[in-house]
């Protein structure tokens, strides 16, 4: 039987610890998946522990930081940085998005949003991942949303919030050069906060629906910086 494990993501969890706890509980209880925190062994372990809210810190410390899983196993990810690094660093391990895993759960109870329109925001860090993009849209449909597309969607997307307008951590191009070095020409250059806000507002001006769904924490930050009502897909699924 295929072995799967879930990477909880240091950055996603830091930004939404209560939501991360719900997602972790789901994959543990429904699929009995082992959970690790990070996609890189020994990466800023103590720093991310200290950045967690005090009432979550001990719980986070109790999760194993990293594990060397055997070739042929599958890494389930909620973070596009994690999946990009695993794809290049560990090509013998298959990557699967949390959204594909959820779709495989025939007993999952989807909330009903009554046909409300929602724009879906694709992410530059995962722009070629058709399986993930299809899963995201199917999940939104199962929640009874009317999915509205942006002109630059799927592999055409150039958006990842304002993360593309500031220097990236040095580990990213070192560990995943195909994505973050060779595929990122002209990106990750310094911008002022005012420049970032203007870029995000310009992007968000094309959004016509009251709500936007993102499935990347960097995209979500950028959308909110652009003053639209944005939700992480995990929030829409696990907010109840």
ROZA-516202 format. One record per residue (C-alpha): residue in three letters; x, y, z. Coordinates in Angstrom, 2 decimals, decimal comma. Example, Ala and Ser with C-alpha at 12.3 -4.5 7.8 and 13.67 -1.06 7.14 Angstrom:
BEGIN
+-----+---------+---------+---------+
!   r !       u !       v !       w !
+-----+---------+---------+---------+
! ALA !   12,30 !   -4,50 !    7,80 !
! SER !   13,67 !   -1,06 !    7,14 !
+-----+---------+---------+---------+
This chain:
BEGIN
+-----+---------+---------+---------+
!   r !       u !       v !       w !
+-----+---------+---------+---------+
! UNK !    0,00 !    0,00 !    0,00 !
! UNK !    1,27 !    3,45 !   -0,93 !
! UNK !    2,68 !    5,36 !    2,05 !
! UNK !    1,61 !    8,98 !    2,33 !
! UNK !    2,65 !   11,72 !    4,72 !
! UNK !    1,50 !   15,32 !    5,21 !
! UNK !    3,72 !   18,40 !    5,43 !
! UNK !    1,88 !   20,88 !    7,66 !
! UNK !    4,02 !   23,85 !    6,45 !
! UNK !    5,79 !   26,19 !    8,84 !
! UNK !    4,66 !   29,34 !    7,01 !
! UNK !    1,02 !   28,30 !    6,52 !
! UNK !    0,78 !   27,22 !   10,17 !
! UNK !    2,40 !   30,40 !   11,46 !
! UNK !   -0,23 !   32,46 !    9,64 !
! UNK !   -3,23 !   30,30 !   10,56 !
! UNK !   -2,42 !   27,98 !   13,49 !
! UNK !   -6,04 !   27,16 !   14,38 !
! UNK !   -6,83 !   26,31 !   10,76 !
! UNK !   -3,65 !   24,26 !   10,43 !
! UNK !   -4,62 !   22,32 !   13,54 !
! UNK !   -7,97 !   21,45 !   11,92 !
! UNK !   -6,32 !   20,30 !    8,68 !
! UNK !   -3,78 !   18,22 !   10,59 !
! UNK !   -6,53 !   16,62 !   12,67 !
! UNK !   -8,44 !   15,77 !    9,49 !
! UNK !   -5,54 !   14,04 !    7,70 !
! UNK !   -4,58 !   12,22 !   10,89 !
! UNK !   -8,06 !   11,01 !   11,80 !
! UNK !   -9,44 !   10,35 !    8,30 !
! UNK !   -6,33 !    8,96 !    6,60 !
! UNK !   -3,99 !    8,16 !    9,51 !
! UNK !   -1,17 !   10,08 !    7,83 !
! UNK !    2,08 !   10,84 !    9,62 !
! UNK !    2,68 !   14,60 !    9,81 !
! UNK !    5,90 !   16,57 !    9,61 !
! UNK !    6,33 !   20,29 !    9,94 !
! UNK !    8,78 !   21,27 !    7,23 !
! UNK !    9,96 !   20,38 !    3,72 !
! UNK !   13,64 !   20,97 !    4,61 !
! UNK !   15,54 !   19,14 !    7,33 !
! UNK !   16,73 !   21,39 !   10,19 !
! UNK !   15,42 !   24,59 !    8,54 !
! UNK !   14,86 !   27,38 !   11,12 !
! UNK !   13,39 !   24,92 !   13,61 !
! UNK !   13,68 !   27,08 !   16,73 !
! UNK !   12,82 !   30,28 !   14,85 !
! UNK !    9,49 !   28,95 !   13,60 !
! UNK !    8,72 !   27,48 !   17,02 !
! UNK !    9,12 !   30,93 !   18,55 !
! UNK !    7,01 !   32,52 !   15,83 !
! UNK !    4,03 !   30,32 !   16,68 !
! UNK !    1,43 !   31,72 !   19,12 !
! UNK !    2,31 !   30,81 !   22,68 !
! UNK !   -0,81 !   28,67 !   23,15 !
! UNK !    0,15 !   26,56 !   20,10 !
! UNK !    3,92 !   26,39 !   20,54 !
! UNK !    4,10 !   23,16 !   22,53 !
! UNK !    1,69 !   21,44 !   20,16 !
! UNK !    3,84 !   22,49 !   17,21 !
! UNK !    7,02 !   21,29 !   18,93 !
! UNK !    5,42 !   17,87 !   19,39 !
! UNK !    5,15 !   17,40 !   15,62 !
! UNK !    8,23 !   15,82 !   14,06 !
! UNK !   10,16 !   18,45 !   12,15 !
! UNK !   11,22 !   16,32 !    9,15 !
! UNK !   11,37 !   12,72 !    8,04 !
! UNK !   13,27 !   10,92 !    5,29 !
! UNK !   10,42 !    8,94 !    3,75 !
! UNK !   11,19 !    6,03 !    1,43 !
! UNK !   11,22 !    6,30 !   -2,36 !
! UNK !    7,79 !    5,67 !   -3,84 !
! UNK !    5,92 !    7,33 !   -0,99 !
! UNK !    3,71 !   10,41 !   -1,47 !
! UNK !    4,06 !   13,82 !    0,09 !
! UNK !    0,72 !   15,58 !    0,62 !
! UNK !    1,15 !   19,34 !    0,65 !
! UNK !   -0,79 !   22,47 !    1,52 !
! UNK !    2,13 !   24,72 !    0,57 !
! UNK !    3,49 !   25,33 !   -2,93 !
! UNK !    6,97 !   26,03 !   -1,61 !
! UNK !    6,98 !   22,59 !    0,02 !
! UNK !    5,77 !   20,85 !   -3,12 !
! UNK !    8,22 !   22,72 !   -5,39 !
! UNK !   11,15 !   21,80 !   -3,16 !
! UNK !   10,10 !   18,16 !   -2,90 !
! UNK !    9,56 !   17,90 !   -6,66 !
! UNK !   13,14 !   18,99 !   -7,35 !
! UNK !   14,90 !   17,74 !   -4,23 !
! UNK !   13,13 !   14,38 !   -3,89 !
! UNK !   12,03 !   13,27 !   -7,39 !
! UNK !   11,53 !    9,72 !   -6,09 !
! UNK !    8,68 !   10,92 !   -3,86 !
! UNK !    5,34 !   11,76 !   -5,50 !
! UNK !    3,66 !   15,06 !   -4,62 !
! UNK !   -0,09 !   15,40 !   -4,11 !
! UNK !   -2,05 !   18,44 !   -3,00 !
! UNK !   -4,27 !   18,33 !    0,07 !
! UNK !   -7,17 !   19,17 !   -2,28 !
! UNK !   -6,68 !   15,98 !   -4,27 !
! UNK !   -6,60 !   14,02 !   -1,02 !
! UNK !   -9,85 !   15,61 !    0,14 !
! UNK !  -11,55 !   14,77 !   -3,16 !
! UNK !  -10,68 !   11,12 !   -2,59 !
! UNK !  -12,70 !   11,20 !    0,65 !
! UNK !  -16,20 !   10,06 !   -0,28 !
! UNK !  -17,47 !   10,94 !    3,22 !
! UNK !  -16,28 !   14,54 !    3,30 !
! UNK !  -19,09 !   16,93 !    4,24 !
! UNK !  -18,90 !   20,02 !    2,03 !
! UNK !  -20,54 !   23,24 !    3,23 !
! UNK !  -23,21 !   24,63 !    0,93 !
! UNK !  -22,73 !   28,19 !   -0,34 !
! UNK !  -25,95 !   28,34 !   -2,31 !
! UNK !  -24,57 !   29,03 !   -5,77 !
! UNK !  -22,66 !   32,12 !   -4,66 !
! UNK !  -20,12 !   33,34 !   -7,26 !
! UNK !  -16,47 !   33,22 !   -6,27 !
! UNK !  -13,29 !   34,00 !   -8,20 !
! UNK !  -10,54 !   31,39 !   -8,08 !
! UNK !   -6,96 !   32,63 !   -7,84 !
! UNK !   -4,27 !   30,36 !   -9,26 !
! UNK !   -0,69 !   30,55 !   -8,03 !
! UNK !    2,55 !   31,10 !   -9,95 !
! UNK !    4,39 !   28,69 !   -7,67 !
! UNK !    2,15 !   25,86 !   -8,87 !
! UNK !    1,07 !   27,11 !  -12,28 !
! UNK !    1,70 !   23,84 !  -14,14 !
! UNK !   -0,04 !   21,64 !  -11,58 !
! UNK !   -3,20 !   20,79 !  -13,51 !
! UNK !   -4,29 !   18,07 !  -11,07 !
! UNK !   -4,28 !   20,54 !   -8,19 !
! UNK !   -6,03 !   23,25 !  -10,19 !
! UNK !   -8,76 !   20,83 !  -11,26 !
! UNK !   -9,18 !   19,60 !   -7,68 !
! UNK !   -9,55 !   23,16 !   -6,38 !
! UNK !  -12,31 !   23,94 !   -8,85 !
! UNK !  -14,11 !   20,67 !   -8,19 !
! UNK !  -14,03 !   21,34 !   -4,44 !
! UNK !  -15,48 !   24,82 !   -4,98 !
! UNK !  -18,26 !   23,30 !   -7,11 !
! UNK !  -18,98 !   20,70 !   -4,44 !
! UNK !  -19,34 !   23,57 !   -1,96 !
! UNK !  -21,97 !   24,93 !   -4,37 !
! UNK !  -19,96 !   27,94 !   -5,50 !
! UNK !  -20,23 !   29,33 !   -9,01 !
! UNK !  -16,57 !   29,44 !  -10,06 !
! UNK !  -15,45 !   32,58 !  -11,91 !
! UNK !  -12,13 !   32,55 !  -13,76 !
! UNK !   -9,54 !   35,29 !  -14,13 !
! UNK !   -8,05 !   35,98 !  -17,59 !
! UNK !   -4,61 !   34,86 !  -16,35 !
! UNK !   -5,48 !   31,48 !  -14,89 !
! UNK !   -3,95 !   28,00 !  -14,82 !
! UNK !   -0,49 !   28,04 !  -16,45 !
! UNK !   -0,94 !   31,71 !  -17,46 !
! UNK !   -1,02 !   33,01 !  -13,90 !
! UNK !    1,73 !   35,41 !  -12,81 !
! UNK !    0,38 !   35,95 !   -9,31 !
! UNK !    1,68 !   34,94 !   -5,92 !
! UNK !    0,69 !   37,95 !   -3,88 !
! UNK !    3,42 !   40,43 !   -3,11 !
! UNK !    5,88 !   37,59 !   -2,39 !
! UNK !    7,20 !   37,97 !   -5,95 !
! UNK !    8,00 !   41,64 !   -5,29 !
! UNK !   10,50 !   41,12 !   -2,48 !
! UNK !   13,66 !   39,01 !   -2,06 !
! UNK !   13,02 !   35,32 !   -1,50 !
! UNK !   14,73 !   33,12 !    1,12 !
! UNK !   18,12 !   31,98 !   -0,24 !
! UNK !   17,17 !   28,34 !    0,33 !
! UNK !   14,48 !   28,39 !   -2,37 !
! UNK !   16,66 !   28,92 !   -5,47 !
! UNK !   19,30 !   26,67 !   -3,93 !
! UNK !   16,89 !   23,77 !   -3,38 !
! UNK !   14,48 !   24,30 !   -6,29 !
! UNK !   16,43 !   26,17 !   -9,00 !
! UNK !   14,08 !   25,13 !  -11,80 !
! UNK !   11,22 !   27,00 !  -10,14 !
! UNK !   12,86 !   29,72 !   -8,10 !
! UNK !   15,98 !   30,57 !  -10,12 !
! UNK !   15,73 !   29,66 !  -13,81 !
! UNK !   11,94 !   30,06 !  -13,84 !
! UNK !   11,89 !   33,31 !  -11,87 !
! UNK !   13,69 !   35,77 !  -14,13 !
! UNK !   12,82 !   39,33 !  -13,12 !
! UNK !   10,95 !   38,23 !   -9,99 !
! UNK !   11,77 !   38,53 !   -6,29 !
! UNK !   13,11 !   42,07 !   -6,67 !
! UNK !   12,80 !   44,59 !   -3,81 !
! UNK !    9,74 !   46,86 !   -3,80 !
! UNK !    8,48 !   49,36 !   -1,26 !
! UNK !    5,27 !   48,66 !    0,65 !
! UNK !    3,60 !   51,41 !   -1,37 !
! UNK !    4,66 !   49,75 !   -4,64 !
! UNK !    3,45 !   46,36 !   -3,43 !
! UNK !    0,07 !   47,76 !   -2,43 !
! UNK !   -0,34 !   49,45 !   -5,82 !
! UNK !    0,49 !   46,20 !   -7,64 !
! UNK !   -1,96 !   44,23 !   -5,51 !
! UNK !   -4,71 !   46,80 !   -5,99 !
! UNK !   -4,15 !   46,75 !   -9,74 !
! UNK !   -4,45 !   42,98 !   -9,76 !
! UNK !   -7,55 !   42,97 !   -7,57 !
! UNK !   -9,29 !   45,61 !   -9,70 !
! UNK !  -10,14 !   42,89 !  -12,24 !
! UNK !  -12,00 !   40,79 !   -9,66 !
! UNK !  -15,76 !   41,21 !  -10,04 !
! UNK !  -17,13 !   38,77 !   -7,44 !
! UNK !  -17,67 !   39,58 !   -3,74 !
! UNK !  -15,28 !   36,78 !   -2,71 !
! UNK !  -12,02 !   35,26 !   -3,93 !
! UNK !  -10,70 !   31,77 !   -3,14 !
! UNK !   -6,95 !   31,21 !   -2,96 !
! UNK !   -5,11 !   28,00 !   -2,19 !
! UNK !   -1,75 !   29,58 !   -1,39 !
! UNK !   -0,98 !   31,58 !    1,76 !
! UNK !    1,18 !   34,03 !   -0,20 !
! UNK !   -1,59 !   34,63 !   -2,73 !
! UNK !   -4,02 !   35,16 !    0,15 !
! UNK !   -1,83 !   37,82 !    1,77 !
! UNK !   -1,54 !   39,67 !   -1,52 !
! UNK !   -5,26 !   39,58 !   -2,21 !
! UNK !   -6,02 !   40,95 !    1,23 !
! UNK !   -3,37 !   43,64 !    0,73 !
! UNK !   -5,30 !   44,57 !   -2,42 !
! UNK !   -8,46 !   45,02 !   -0,32 !
! UNK !  -10,64 !   42,19 !   -1,60 !
! UNK !  -12,54 !   39,67 !    0,50 !
! UNK !  -10,27 !   36,66 !    0,11 !
! UNK !  -10,41 !   33,23 !    1,71 !
! UNK !   -7,99 !   30,34 !    1,82 !
! UNK !   -9,66 !   27,23 !    0,44 !
! UNK !   -8,91 !   25,40 !    3,69 !
! UNK !  -10,79 !   28,11 !    5,56 !
! UNK !  -13,84 !   27,60 !    3,36 !
! UNK !  -13,70 !   23,85 !    3,96 !
! UNK !  -12,86 !   23,72 !    7,67 !
! UNK !  -14,29 !   26,93 !    9,12 !
! UNK !  -17,35 !   25,23 !   10,64 !
+-----+---------+---------+---------+
